[in-house]
Amino acid sequence: MKLFTLISLTLLMCAPTYAVKNKGDKMSELEKMGAIVEKDPKMPKVISYALKNGLKILILEKHFSPIISFNMTFKAGNVDNEQGKTGLAHMAEHMAFKGTKTINALNYKKEKVVLEKIEKANEILTLEKGKKNRNEEKIKQLEIDFKKLLKEADEYIIKNEYIKIYKELGSTGLNAGTATDYTTYMVSLPSNRLEDWMIIESDRFKNPVLREFYMERAVVTEEKKMGESSPNKVLWEALFSHAFVAHPYKNPTIGWSDDLKKYSATDAKNFFGKFYAPNNATLAIVGDINPIEVIKLAKKYFSSWKRKNIPSTDYTKEPKQKAEKRINVFFKAQPMLRMGFHNEGFDSEDMPALIVLSEVLSGGKTGRFYKTIVEGRKIALYAGSYHSTPGNRYPSLFIIAAAPKKPHTLEAVENAIVEEIEKVKKEAPTKWEMDRIINNYEASLIKQLESNSGMAENLSSSQQILGDWKNDWIMLEKIKKLKPEDISKAAQKYLTKENKTIVFLRMPEKK
């Protein structure tokens, strides 16, 4: 039976299938099923469950509105691309919207044959283009034949059916995102569409069809070109590619232009095969749901998803930086600077102090950068910091971003930032600063509970990438134990000249 028909049938659902007498009975039933019910009063009442295939499920009931938010996070990000195939994680995310054997498909049996021909034709064309003595006439004919096959494949496709189905179901926030460390898929639906989501998404990840790959690759290539005209993106790319010399954090998420031209649908399929597995994913569901129903439906639709042997992600470790790096990027835009200092990773004992250090320097209008550099001396348009970029799975960078306010120079802003850094090394934060940071942290934890979708994303990414959905609350307790001098020690240890990479965006010199 075609999947869309199955979905249409489930639209008749208007009430939970599995009834439970009361809250006590529900908790008892969940524990019998093997679920872990969070009982710490300081924590959100998240229910954790793992299928036998390794898929981790986090459930949080919130009955304020009849909405459910879903978030599926895979530990499959930019960092996991092979060198020479950068950008594949991002392409895989795009391809996950292209349907399955039953969605977006008019006749998959015939389409499959054409898709195989397309891959063979692409392989021949790529080899011919890579020859030293290129036969341009042969390449021209191969390109004509290739385009004919792409057009033939289009005849077996229902364009955007996947998205149309979700619209019919009343979805909001249907999206996905590829980050340095992970890829995440999200959507919110009315609460009576739980089983519909299970049907669609289990099919999506068990039976993906990477159709329209070369059309989508062209779209991403244009996206890359647009990024090259963005001074902000150019600046970040320059920072990471110079700060990291060995670790794949040096590569842009969208990929390098040369790689975008070369990789194939087969490469994307191989990436899916390596990393898109239930034992490499966490599903978070937040909203107007019955946890027992969620678990039973998850077992029904996701249990047949085969677990895989995930390849090693023990990538080349970044060697210790021993000299300051200063880079000038010339671009027709207002001047800016970015600087990065290597840290030892999110799980290091110094990370709580680095989080507080960032807040001391740039925590809103009470942060030292704003009070002294932006508002006080008025030499910068903005100055901010962040404790860990571009990712958290591996040792990363403590970063500072700023832009001078005319007529001040980049050097003036850099010197002002260095002065504040040296000051915090010598003068520990005040009790007022520490209390403000802790209060703001606690308030942000409470506030994130207001958003179903935000909470779902936080739960799934924290569990999948940091190993525990409770990470934010655990970090808060670590921060509360810090002494002011711990912040100064962290600044002394990490914010050093030999550990710094700084990139300046400057106007091109007039000829």
N, C-alpha and C positions, 0 to 999 in steps of 0.2 A: 504494500500500500504506500502511495506517495506520502512523504512526510507532512506536506501541507494539509493533507486530508486528516492525518492524525491530530495535527494542531487544531484544526477546525472543530474536531470532536471534543477536544479538551476545553474549548472555550465555554462549554456548557457548565463548567465547574463554577460553583458560586459559594461553596462552603468547604472547610477542611474535611478531608476524607476520614481522618483518624481523630476520634473524639476521646478526650480524657476528662475524668470527673473533676479533679481539682489540681492545684499547684503541687501539693504533696505527692499525689498519684503520678503526676507528670515527671517529677524529678526521680521518683522511684523507678518508673518505667524507663527513663533515659539511662539510668545507671545499669539497669538490667541489660540494656542494649549494648553496653560497653562505652557509653558516652561519659566524658569527664565534665562534671558540672562545677563551675567555679564558685567556691564558697567564701572566698576572702571578701569581706564587706568593703574593702578599699578598691576592689576591682570591679569592672563591668561584669555582669552575670553571663559571661560567654560560655557556651557549651561547645566542647571540642569532641570531634569524632574522626576516626580514620578508617577508610575502607581497606579491605585486604590488599588491594592493589597499590596502596600507599597514598591515595588522595586524602589530604587533610581537609577537614570541613570545620569551619567556625561559625557558630550560630548565635545571634543576639536578637532576642525578642524586644520589639518596640511597637506598642500598639497605639501610638498617637495618631497615626493616619494609615489608611489602607494601602500602603506602598511597601514594596520589597526592593532592596538594592542588592545586586549581585556583583561580586568581584572575584575574578579568577587570576591569580598571579603565578607566573612560571619563572623559575630561576633560569632565565634565558634572555640575557641582555646583550648590549653592545660589547661587553667584555668577553663574551663567549664566541665571537666571530673568529674564524681563522684569519691569520695574516694573509692578505691577498684576496680575501673575501669579506672585507669590512662592510658593514651595512646590512648583512643578511638577516640579523635579528629584526631589524626595522622592516625589511621586505617581507619577512615571514608574518609579521603583524598585519601588514597590508593584505597579504594573501589569505589570511584567516577570515576575511569578509567576502571571499569569492565563492563560498558555498561548499557543497558536498556532492556526493553521488545523487542526492535527491533534491537538494536546494540549489537554485540557480541552474538546474539541469533540465533540458528538454529530452535528451536521449544520451545518457552518459556512456552507454555501450559504444555508440558510434563516435562520440566526442573523444573517448579514451584513445581510439585508434589515431585520430588526427593529432591529439596532444603528443603522442609518441613520435609521430612524423615531424612535428614541430621541433621536438628536442633533438632529433637526429639532424634536421636541417640547420638548426642553430649551431650544433657542434661542428658541422662541416664549414659553415660560414665563418665561425670564430677562428678555426684553424687557418682558413684561407686568408683572413685579414691579418693574422699574426705572422705570415711568411715574410721573409726579407724581400724577396722578389715577387711582390703582389701582382696578381693578374686582375687588373681593374675591371676588365670586361666580364670575367668569370664571376667576380664579386657582385657586379651589378645584376647579373642574371640570378645568382643565388639569392640576392635580396628580394628580387621580384617573386621568385618561387616561395620564399619565406613569408612574404606578405600575403600571398594567395592562401597559404595554409592557415595563417592567422584569421583571415576572413572566413575560411571554411569552418574553423572552430567556432566562430561567433554564431553560426547557424544553429548550434546545439545548446545555446545559452539563454537563460531567462535573466536579463539584466537586472541586477540589484534586488532580486527576489528576497534575499536574506534580510535586507533592510526594510523592504516593504512588509514582510511578515511581522517584524517587530513594531512597525507603525500601526498595523492592524490590531496588535495586542495592547496598544496604548503606552508604548515605551517612552521613557525620557532618558537622556544622558547616555545613549548608546555610543560607545567609543572604545578606544584602546590607546595604549601608549607604550612606547619602547624607551626604557631608560638605560643607563649604563649597566645596571645590575640585573634588571628584570624586564619582563613584558607583562602588562596587565590588561584585562578585558573587563569592561563594566557596562551595566545597564540597570535601570530601575523599571519596575512593572507594577501594575495593580496587584493586590495581594491574592486575587483568585487566578493568577497566571503562573503560579509556581511550577506546576507540572509542564506547562508549555516551555518554560525556560529549560527545564531538565531535558526535554525531548530535543530541543534545538541545539543546546550547547554540548550535550553528550555526542550528538551526531557530528557537530562542528569539529570537535577535537579527535574523535575516533576515525572519521572518514573525510578528511579534508581533500579537496581537489584544487590544485594550484593553477586554475584556469586564468586566462588573461594576464599571465605573468609579464610578458614583454611589453604589453601596453602599460602595466603598472610600473614596470622598471623605468619606462620613459617619463612617467609622472614624477617618480622619485628623483630622477636625474634633473628634471626642471626645478624641483624643490631644492636640490643641492645648489643649482645655479643661483636661485633666489637668495639662498643663505650666504652665498659669496658676495652678495651686494649688501649684506647686513653687517655694519661695523661691529655690533655687539657679538654676533656669532663668530666673526673672523677673529675677534680678540680672544674669546674663550678657546677657540680651536688652537690658536697660537700658544696660549698658556699651557694647555694640556699636552700638546705635542712636543713642547720644549721641557716641561717639568718632568715628564716621564720619558725615559729612553728605552726601557725594556718591557715594562708591563703594558698590557693592552688598554689600560686607561688612557693611553696617548691617542687612541683613535677616535674620530668623531662618530657619533651615534648613527648618523645618516650614511656614513662610509666615505672613503676617498673616491674622487671622481673616476680614477682609472679602474677601480674595482667595480664600480657601478656598471661600467660598459661591458664587463666580462662575465659576471656570474649568471647562472642559468636557473631555470625552474627546477632542474635536477639538484642544483646546489641548495636551493630553498627547501626542497623536499627532504634532502639529507639533514638539513638543520632541524626541520620538524621531527624527523626520525630520531635525532639525537636527544633533543631537549623537551619536546612536547609529550610528556608522559605523566600519568597520574602521580607517580612517586617523585615528580619534580614540580608539583603544583600545590597551591593552597586555595581553597574556595571559601570565601566569606559571604554569608547571607545575613542581612540585617533588616529588620522591619517587622511587619505585621504577619508573623508566621507561627506555626506550631512546630517546634523542634522535632517532635516525633515524626510528623509528616515529612519534614525535610529529609531526615535520615532514611526513612523507608523509600522515598522517591529517589534519593541519591543512590541507594543500593540497587534499586531497580534499573536505573538508566546508566549509571557510571561504573558498575562493578565489572562489566565486560571489557572495559578499557584496559588494555594490556600494559602492565608495568614494563619498564625497560632498564637496561644497565646504562646509567648516565655516565658519559665520559668524564675523565678526570678534569677538574677545573683548577688544578694546581699550577697556575700559570707562572711564567718567569717572574721572580721577585724583583722589584725595583731596587737597584743598588743604592746605597746611601749617597745622598748628594753632598759634595764636599766643596762646592764653589758656587758663589752667587751667579745667577744667569740673568742677563739684561737683554731684552729683545725690543727692537723698534719695528712697528708695523705702520706702513705709510698708507693712508686711506683718506679720501675726501669726506671727512666727518669731524665732528667736534672731538677734541682730545679726551681720552679716557685711559685708565690704567687698571690692570688686574695683577695681583700678586698672590703667589701660592707658597705655602710652607708644608713640607711633607709631615704627615702624622703617622702613627703606628697602627692605625686601624680602629674601627668602631668598638671592637671588643677589648681594646687596650685599657689598662687601669687609668690612663690619663684622659680618656675621652670625656668623662663627666666634667673635669676641670676645663677642657677645651670648649665644651658647650657653654659653660658659664663665662669663660674668657670672651667668647664671641658676643655674648649678651652684654657684658660689661663694656665692650668697645662700641657695639652698635645696636643695642637693644632699644630701638625707637628713639624718641626725642630726649630720653634721659640717658642714652648711651654717650660715652665719652667722645666718640667721633662727631656726633651731631652737635653736642654742646660746645665743643671747642673748635672743630674744623669747619662745620657747616654754619651753625648759628653764631658762634662766638667770633672767630676770626674771618668768617665769610670768604674762605678761599676755595671751598669745594661746593659743587652743586649737590653732591651726595657722597657718602662714604659709609660702606657697610661691610660686614664680614659674615662668614659662615664656617661652622666647625669641620665639615667634611664634604668635599666635592672632588671628583664627580660621582663618587659612589661610596658604599659602606661595606661591601663584601671584602674589600682588600684595603691595605694602607692607602690613604688618599691625601687630600690637601686641605689645610686650613687656608681659606682664601679671603682676600680683601679686595673690594672693588670701589673705585672712586673716579670722579671727574672734576677737573678744576673749574672754578668760576672766573670768567674774564675779569681782570686782565692777568690773573694768576696762572702760573705754569704747572706742568705735570711734576716737575722737580719740586716745586713748592708744596704741592699736595703730598708727594711721597715723603718729603722731610717732615711734614706735620704728622703724618701717620706714624713714621718711625719714632718721633718724639713721644707720641701717646703709647706706643708699644714699650719704649724704654721706661716710661713713667709707671706703667702697670707692672713691670718687672721689679721695680724698686718699691712701689707703694701698693700694697695689697688692697683689694676692693674693700669698701666700708661695709659695715653691717647692714646699712640701709640698702646698698646695692645688692648684696647677697639676698636679703629678704625680698626685695622687689623681683628679682629673677625667679626665686622659688614661687612667689605668689603668682607671677605671670605664667609660669610653667603649669602650675595647678589649674589656673583658670583656663588655659588652652586645652587641657585634658577634658575638663568639663564641657567646654564649648564644642569640641569635636564630636561629643555624644549627640549633639543636636542634629547632625547630618547623617542620614542613613548611608548615603553613598560615600561620604568622606570617611565614616567609621569603617565601612566594609573595605575600602582601599587600605586604610591604616592597618586593620587586622590582618589582611591577607599578605601584604608586603612585609610587615614586621615578622610574621610567622615564617614566611618563606625565605626571606633574606637575612634576618637577624636571629632566626631560630626560636623566637618566642613572641606571641602576640602581645604579651604583657610588657614588652620592652620599655615603652614610654613610662609606665608606672614604676618599673624597676629602676630606670634611670633617675627618676625623681627622687627615690630613696637614696640613691648614691650621691646625688647632688646635695641633698640635705645634710649629708655627713661631711661634706667638704669644709675645710677651714679656709679663710681668706688667703692665707699664705700659699695654699695649694694652687691657686690661680696664678699667682706670681711665678711659682716654680714651673708651671706648664708653659708660660710665656718665655721664661728663661731657657727652657729645654728646646722648644720648637721654633719660636719666632726669632731665628738667628739669621745672620747675613749669609752664611755658607749654606743654609737650608732654604734660601729664597730664590724663587723665579719670578721676575717681574716683566710684564709686557706693557709697552706704551703704544697707544694708538695716536699717531701724529699726522698732521696735514702734510702732504707731499711738498718737498721743497720746490720753490718756484725756479724754473729754468731761465 
